[in-house]
Structures are given as structure tokens and as C-alpha cells.
């Protein structure tokens, strides 16, 4: 049973990182991701970025268990990605990319661990307001992405519960197909609802 997904938990606190404005943290995250994507050429470069993020976790007093549970659901995907990258570009390049990816994911998780979602979305709305319609669409996209996280978790648990009730064992195909079908159905219904309200042209 999947209990938590990334970007789905907020840990209340009074640290400086918690008190920092949501917009400032979001901009810092974008800059950090851009730097980690563009600069590292050796594994230790990415490792420095990961250690920096872990120090921020300690500074914000995020429990290690909470941080670990946020990353755990992504480990199978990261493992598959690592194997593919080793095959394509060699072990050193794969390790550089994998550690950098871990650092960026951990940084994104830290943003929501220290920032209430409502505050983050409100700050994004204000920051993107000068862009007019384009800003509204960007804000809507981000909001929907975040809002769909708990729905995805619920869908995954429903599929797992259904298989358990039938006494069936775990199968990647049997799990993946219902997940895809339900996700596509939800996306279609959401799209129709947005079009009916004039949110999408």
C-alpha cells in the first residue's frame, strides 16, 4: 500500500526556511534545478548539490523518516533510469545525472515540506498575474499538477486494494493498465469540466 507521494506533505515549523516567502523559495528552486542540470560534469559535482539540499533539510528540521518516505515511491523509476543511462552513456555520466536528479527531486520536496500548498499557489498567482492569460494558464497547470498528486495516490491504492480483495498477487501489468485507464479517464473528465467553465480555449 502506497501511503505518501512526493509533493504531498507539509511539515509545520518556525525555521527561517519555513518563514521565507513561497515565491522566493519557488524562484530559488527553479534556479537550483537549472544549475544542477547545466553545470555538473562529474559525480562529485552532483554530490555537492545533494549534500547542500540535505543540509537544508537538517536546517528546516525535517524528520528523516518523512524525507525518506517522500523519495521512496520514486526509487524504482530512478533505478530504471539509472540502468538505462549506464547503457547509453556509461557509469560516470549515469551517476552524475542520477545524483543530480535526486538533488533536484529532494529540493522540490523540500519546497512543499516547508510551504503550505495554498500559500504556494497564491504566491504563484500573484507572481504570474502580470503575464495575463498566459500567467493564468501556467498557474492553472501547476495547481492541477499539485492537486492531482493525492488523487493519483488514491487511485493507486484503489487498484492495489482491488487486487488484494481478489486474492491476486502483484503484477506490474495488472497494476499499470488500470492506473493508466483511470488516469486517462480522470484527465478527460477534468478537461471537459475546464472547457465547460471556459478555462481552456
N, C-alpha and C positions, 0 to 999 in steps of 0.2 A: 504494500500500500504506500502510495506517494503522499507525504504529508506536507511538504513545502516545495515551492518553486522559486527560482530567483526573482528578485524584484517584488516579492510578495509580503515582506515583513518589515515592520518599523520597530526599532528598539528605542524607547524614550530615554532621554538623558539630558544632562545640563552641560556637556562639554562644549568647548569652543567650536568644534565641528558641527555639533547639533545646532548651535546658535547662529552659525553662518547662514546667510541668505540662500534660499533654494536656487535662485537664478545664478548666483556666484558659483555655487557648487556645480551646477549643471555646465556652466562655461568651462570651469576647471576640468571637469570630466572630459569634455569634448577635446580640449587642448591636450590632456594627458593621453587620450586614445590616439590622437593624431601623431604625437611624438613617439609613442611606443610602436605605432605602425610604421613610421617612416625611418626612425633612427637606428634601432638595434641591428647589428650585423653579426654579433657573437652571442652565444647563450648567456654569458655573464652580464651582457648589457641588459637583456630582458630580466635577468635575475635581480639586478639592482632595482628595476622598476617594481618587481613583485615584492621585494623586501620593503621598499618605500610604502607600498599600499598596506602591507601587513603592519608596519609601524603606525599608520593612520588608524587601522583597526584597534590597535592597542591604545592609542591616544583617545579614541572615541569610546573606549571601554566596551567594545562589542564582545560578548561571550564567544569563546572559541567554538562551542557546540553550535551556536546559531550560525556563525560564519561557515562552518563546515557543512551544515545542512543546506545552506543556500547554494553551495557549489556541487554537492553530491549528485543531484539529478543530471548535471551536465557531463560528468566524468565519462560515461560510455561514449557520448558523442565526441568528446575530446580525445579519447583513446583511438577511436576510429579515424579521426582527423590526423592524429599523430602517425598512425601506421601508413596512411595514405601519403603524408608529406615525406616520411622516410623513403618510401618507394619512389616518389617523384624527385625529391631534391637532396636526399641524403640525411644522415642523422643530425649533423650540426645545424643545418638550416631548419630542420623539423623541430629540434629542441628550442632554437631561438624563437620560432613562431609560436610554439606551444606555450612556453613560459610567458611570452608577451601576451598571448590570448588570455591566459589565466589572470595576468595582472589587470588587463582591461575589464574582464568579467568581474573580478573581485572589486575593482574600483566602481563599476556600475552598481553592484550590490551594495557597496558602502553608501552610495548616494541615497538609496531608498531605505537603508537601515537607519540612517540618521536624519531623514527628511520625511515628514508625513506626505502621502501621495497628494492629498488635497492642496497642500501648500505648494508642492512642486508644480502641479497642473495650473494653479492660479498664477504662479510666477511666470510660467511659460506663456500663458495667455497674455499677460501684461507685456512681456518682452517681445512677443511676435505681433502685437496689435498694430504697430506702425506698418507692417507689411500688408495690411488689409486682408483681402480674400485668401491670398497665399499663406499668410500667417495663420489664419483660421484653419486652413486645411492641414498645415503642419502640426498645429496644436491638437487638432482632432485626431490625426494619425497617431501621435504619441499617446494621447489619452486612451484611445481604443486599444493600443498595444498593451498598455499597463493594465487596463480593465479586463482584458481577455486572459490575463495570467491566472486568476483564481478560477475562471470558467474552464480553462484548459486542465487545471488540476482536478476540478470536479469531474470532468469528462473522463480523464484517465482513471480516476478512482471508480467511476461507474462501470467502465469496461472491465477493470480488474475484479470488481465485486460480482459482475455478471458471470465471468468465467469461473470464479470461485464457487458461486451458487450452483453451477452446472457440474462442479467437480472436475473441471478441466485444468490441466497444467498450463504453465506459461508458455506462450508461443509468440515470437516476435511478429509473425504474420497475422496471427489471430488477434493480437493486441493492436497492431498498426493499422489494419484495414478499418475496423470500427472507429478508431480515433480519427482517421482521415475523413471518413464518411461524415461523422458527426461534426467535425470541424468545418468541412466544406458547407454542410447544411446550415450551420450557425452563421458562417460568413455570408452566405446567400441571403438568409433572413435579415441579417444586420444591414446588408447593402440595400435591400428593398425598403427597410424601415427608414434608412437615411435618405433615400431618394424620395420617399413619400413625404418627408419633412423638409425637402428642399435643401438638404445639407450637401448633396452631391449633384453636380450638373452633368 
